Amino acid sequence: MGAFREALTDADREWISKQKVYFVSTAPLDGGGHVNLSPKGYDGMHILSGTRLLLLDGRGSGCETIAHLRENKRITIMLCAFEGSPRIVRLFGTGSVHEPGSPEFDSLFEQHYAAEWKDPGRFNFVRSIIDVRLHLVGQSCGFGVPFMDFKADRPTLVDYMKGKSADSLMSSRRRNNTLSLDGIPSFLNGTDPTSAAARKFSLGSLADRLLPWIGGAALGAAVALAAAKATLK
């Protein structure tokens, strides 16, 4: 039987601090839109109180979480025990996005993330801090979750971002992080979809996605033409 409470307890906070991965889910207001679910690691969650926590948001190929939060603020976080006693905890709340350069980001980053992420190379990975206010905490048994051993965080993404220039990071953001799958703007710095720069990169990304299909269609037409000529002979 599940149990619900309005805030995290001290026991919740202690248990959460030991988990190596958590899952973040958001969705657009449109009922036909795509629900997003993302796994997170890197010890990116910091609990500030029973009803407030922070999530470190890293650069990636999409912007679903940020775009959904900009539109409607709804967010659910899930953690489950892969070792020890079984447990699933879901955190229901609303989230705000703080980007580098904003007073909120600078203050929260310095207090909670600077020790690990302030190095200029590693900082390239950091895209924003998501500030979550909780209104409900749910707990269920977790009997169906398997036992698994934690080995290490994958360094690949952070190492990859270390060598990127500011221009390269901005180009990638405009190309990949302007709109969600459902066309919801993320409004990340430099990605306002009404700007000429963002439109340019969005069109370039669309062309990149269409080229394989165009090439395939052309190849198919050429093969069909060759077959037709062979038949006529």
DAURNOR-V831830 format. One record per run of one state. SS is the DSSP state (hx for helix, st for strand, lp for the rest). FROM is the first residue (numbers start at 1). TO is the last residue. Records with the same first field share a line. If there is no record, write none. Layout:
BEGIN
SS=FROM-TO  FROM-TO
END
This chain:
BEGIN
lp=1-2  6-9  18-21  27-35  41-44  50-51  59-63  73-73  81-87  100-102  113-113  118-119  124-125  141-155  163-165  177-178  180-184  186-195  233-233
st=3-5  22-26  36-40  45-49  52-58  74-80  88-99  126-140  179-179  185-185
hx=10-17  64-72  103-112  114-117  120-123  156-162  166-176  196-232
END
